[in-house]
Amino acid sequence: CARAKISSVDPSEALKAQGVTDFVCATDIPGENVCSPVGENYPFFAVEEVGYFGQPIGIIVADSLRHAEAAAKLVKVTYDTEGKKPVLSTEVAKEDKEFHFDVVNKLESGDINEKLDAAPKKLSGKVYLGSQKHFYMEPQVCDVRVDEDGCYVVQSAGQYPHGSHVAISKALGLPQNKIRLIC
């Protein structure tokens, strides 16, 4: 389902499946349900509404990937799509007052207009890019353990260690000095 209110989530059948130990959702996060370290409101798990197809609502914890994937199919989710139309372009999203484009992250260097004016060739038109941050470039895996001092030691592969460190700290509701990130 895409862009709908979540009516109910029932993991009870999944929790009975072989190898499954838990179902984790937004209410299980001790800190903030936000995975962006730079201000965008990107939740780890959808709570009241999903904004896109495949948006995570929770995670099945199991003894193997095979068991987790099988159990995930047993989680029953019902949606209310009344009055919600899918948004398929940036232009439509900007017209829709439910979407917010108020966070602007800029990385600037030099005078872009000067360089464009001096360019020997110029192109014009529109380019449409569908993406979700760096997810397509980074492996989605990490290992976490708690050391003898009670610090979380996180081994992760990523391009933005500081951002990961901040997001983990916020989600766990812990000070950053209680999290050691190894990339």
C-alpha positions as CSV (number, residue, x, y, z in Angstrom):
1,C,0.0,0.0,0.0
2,A,1.2,3.5,-0.7
3,R,0.2,6.7,1.2
4,A,-2.4,5.4,3.6
5,K,-3.4,5.5,7.2
6,I,-2.4,2.5,9.2
7,S,-5.5,1.0,10.7
8,S,-3.9,-1.9,12.5
9,V,-0.7,-4.0,12.8
10,D,-0.9,-7.5,14.1
11,P,2.3,-9.5,14.4
12,S,0.8,-12.3,16.6
13,E,1.1,-15.0,13.9
14,A,4.6,-13.9,13.0
15,L,5.7,-14.2,16.6
16,K,4.6,-17.8,16.6
17,A,6.8,-18.6,13.5
18,Q,9.9,-20.8,13.7
19,G,13.0,-18.9,14.9
20,V,11.2,-15.6,15.7
21,T,12.1,-13.9,19.0
22,D,10.4,-10.5,18.6
23,F,8.7,-7.9,16.5
24,V,10.1,-4.3,17.0
25,C,8.2,-1.2,16.0
26,A,8.2,2.5,16.8
27,T,6.9,2.1,20.3
28,D,9.9,0.0,21.1
29,I,12.4,2.8,20.3
30,P,13.5,4.4,23.6
31,G,14.5,7.7,22.0
32,E,13.3,9.5,18.9
33,N,11.8,7.5,15.9
34,V,13.9,9.6,13.5
35,C,16.8,8.2,11.5
36,S,17.9,11.4,9.9
37,P,20.8,13.3,11.7
38,V,20.3,16.5,9.7
39,G,16.7,17.6,10.5
40,E,14.5,15.8,8.1
41,N,11.6,13.9,9.6
42,Y,12.4,10.4,8.3
43,P,11.1,7.9,10.8
44,F,12.6,4.5,11.3
45,F,9.1,3.0,11.4
46,A,5.8,4.5,10.2
47,V,3.3,5.0,13.0
48,E,0.0,6.4,11.9
49,E,0.5,6.6,8.1
50,V,2.8,5.2,5.4
51,G,4.0,7.6,2.8
52,Y,5.3,5.1,0.2
53,F,5.2,1.5,-0.8
54,G,7.4,-0.6,1.4
55,Q,7.9,1.9,4.2
56,P,9.0,0.0,7.3
57,I,6.4,-0.4,10.0
58,G,8.5,-2.8,12.1
59,I,11.2,-5.5,12.1
60,I,11.0,-9.2,12.8
61,V,13.9,-10.4,15.0
62,A,14.8,-14.0,14.2
63,D,17.6,-16.5,14.3
64,S,18.1,-16.4,10.5
65,L,17.2,-14.2,7.5
66,R,15.1,-17.0,6.1
67,H,13.0,-17.2,9.3
68,A,12.7,-13.4,9.5
69,E,11.5,-13.1,5.9
70,A,9.0,-15.9,6.2
71,A,7.6,-14.4,9.4
72,A,7.4,-10.9,8.0
73,K,4.9,-12.2,5.5
74,L,2.7,-13.2,8.5
75,V,2.4,-9.7,10.0
76,K,-1.1,-8.5,9.3
77,V,-1.4,-4.8,8.4
78,T,-4.6,-3.1,7.4
79,Y,-4.7,0.3,5.8
80,D,-7.3,3.0,5.2
81,T,-6.7,4.6,1.8
82,E,-9.9,6.7,1.7
83,G,-9.1,10.2,0.4
84,K,-5.5,9.4,-0.3
85,K,-4.2,9.5,-3.8
86,P,-0.7,8.3,-4.7
87,V,1.8,11.0,-5.4
88,L,3.9,10.1,-8.4
89,S,5.9,13.2,-9.1
90,T,7.8,16.0,-7.3
91,E,5.5,18.6,-8.9
92,V,2.4,16.9,-7.4
93,A,4.0,16.5,-4.0
94,K,4.8,20.2,-3.9
95,E,1.2,21.1,-4.7
96,D,0.0,18.8,-1.9
97,K,0.0,20.6,1.4
98,E,0.7,17.3,3.3
99,F,4.3,17.2,2.1
100,H,6.9,19.5,3.5
101,F,9.9,20.8,1.5
102,D,11.2,23.1,4.2
103,V,14.5,21.3,5.0
104,V,17.2,22.5,2.6
105,N,20.7,21.0,2.7
106,K,23.2,22.8,0.6
107,L,26.8,21.9,-0.3
108,E,28.2,24.8,-2.2
109,S,31.6,25.5,-3.7
110,G,32.4,28.3,-6.1
111,D,30.1,30.4,-8.3
112,I,27.8,28.1,-10.3
113,N,26.4,30.8,-12.5
114,E,29.8,31.9,-13.6
115,K,30.8,28.4,-14.5
116,L,27.6,27.7,-16.4
117,D,27.9,31.0,-18.3
118,A,31.5,30.0,-19.3
119,A,30.6,26.4,-20.3
120,P,31.2,25.6,-24.0
121,K,28.1,23.4,-24.2
122,K,24.7,23.7,-22.4
123,L,21.8,21.4,-21.9
124,S,18.3,22.2,-20.7
125,G,15.4,20.1,-19.7
126,K,14.2,18.1,-16.7
127,V,15.7,15.2,-14.9
128,Y,13.6,13.0,-12.6
129,L,15.5,11.0,-10.0
130,G,13.8,8.6,-7.7
131,S,16.0,7.9,-4.7
132,Q,16.2,7.4,-0.9
133,K,19.3,9.0,0.3
134,H,22.3,6.7,0.2
135,F,20.5,3.4,0.6
136,Y,21.3,2.2,-2.9
137,M,25.0,2.8,-2.3
138,E,25.6,1.4,1.1
139,P,25.2,-2.1,2.5
140,Q,22.4,-2.3,5.0
141,V,24.1,-4.2,7.7
142,C,25.7,-3.6,11.1
143,D,26.7,-5.5,14.2
144,V,26.1,-4.1,17.7
145,R,27.3,-5.3,21.1
146,V,27.4,-3.7,24.6
147,D,30.9,-3.5,26.1
148,E,32.0,-3.8,29.8
149,D,31.4,-0.1,30.3
150,G,27.8,-0.2,29.0
151,C,28.7,1.5,25.7
152,Y,27.1,0.4,22.5
153,V,29.9,-0.7,20.0
154,V,28.4,-0.4,16.5
155,Q,30.3,-1.8,13.6
156,S,28.8,-0.4,10.4
157,A,29.6,0.2,6.8
158,G,28.6,3.7,5.7
159,Q,29.6,6.9,4.1
160,Y,28.5,9.2,6.8
161,P,29.7,8.0,10.2
162,H,28.9,11.2,12.1
163,G,25.3,11.0,10.8
164,S,25.0,7.4,11.9
165,H,26.4,8.2,15.3
166,V,23.9,11.1,15.8
167,A,20.9,9.0,14.6
168,I,21.8,6.1,16.8
169,S,22.2,8.4,19.8
170,K,18.8,10.0,19.2
171,A,17.0,6.7,18.6
172,L,18.4,5.1,21.7
173,G,18.0,8.2,23.8
174,L,21.6,8.0,24.9
175,P,24.4,10.5,25.0
176,Q,26.8,10.2,22.1
177,N,29.7,9.2,24.4
178,K,27.8,6.0,25.1
179,I,28.0,4.9,21.4
180,R,31.2,3.9,19.8
181,L,30.9,3.6,16.0
182,I,33.5,1.6,14.0
183,C,33.3,2.0,10.2
